């Protein structure tokens, strides 16, 4: 492989603001990019930097996500959205117009998550591509809460769209259920919740204007109420990218104890011991 500084990296940083940061520039300057990558480099999931494009010069300097192998000497590439509100752009490019930067997995995963959002905004015809993009993001960064939350919502939307095919709709609902379990595992596995009935789903919650991903410990009652009530309830807060316990009656956030916050941040299956002073050891 020929490694060096591509034309994009040599360009003065201010020309391509805000698509490049000082950290990016320093990493590319010191580690270099793979120039004119070989054909076998073009596999789904890889990120490239576009340069030397004549027909679409406005895309020079942008990151692209490779969607699949070369076909007729060109690679299918989707422009990696800088913001999660950008529209979808897909092009076919030659290897000579690509450079492979040394990107960390978390950055790649975020780019695929943003691409999935762009596919979803493109409409129902692109839902399958959005689902595949979320799968790629979660392979690069397994268990990332906001990726799982976005994917759950997409699966439920797709299940509703495909009610005419019960088998497909059921599979999508099961996939949403699997990721809901993973998303809320830090609270459903708390010692005080073990053995209790927990409901997971997406529903309207008091205090919120939109439906929320939620988990609730069901109240024990002799008669079945018209609507399930909860002794404790949590929502996934997409702004904070965190689980938040709320008052089941009015939806107001509850202040969790330091022990509970620590348990959630540790994640499932991690045992902690404390000494006689209460310090973690």
ABEGO torsion letter per residue (X at the ends): XBBBBBAAAABBAAAAOAABBAAAAAAAAAAEBBBGBBAAABBBGBBBBBBGBAABAAABGBBBBBAEBBBGGBBBBBBBBABAABBBBBBBBBAAABBBBBBBAAAAAAAAAAAAAAAAAAEAAAAAAAAAAAAAAAAABBGBAAAAAAAAAAAAAAAAAAAABAAAAAAAAAAAAAAAAAAAAAAAABAAABGBBBBBEBBBBBGBABBBBBBBBBBBBABBBABBBBABBBBBBAAAGBBBBBBAAAGBBBBBBAAAAAAAAAEBGBBBBBBAAGBBX
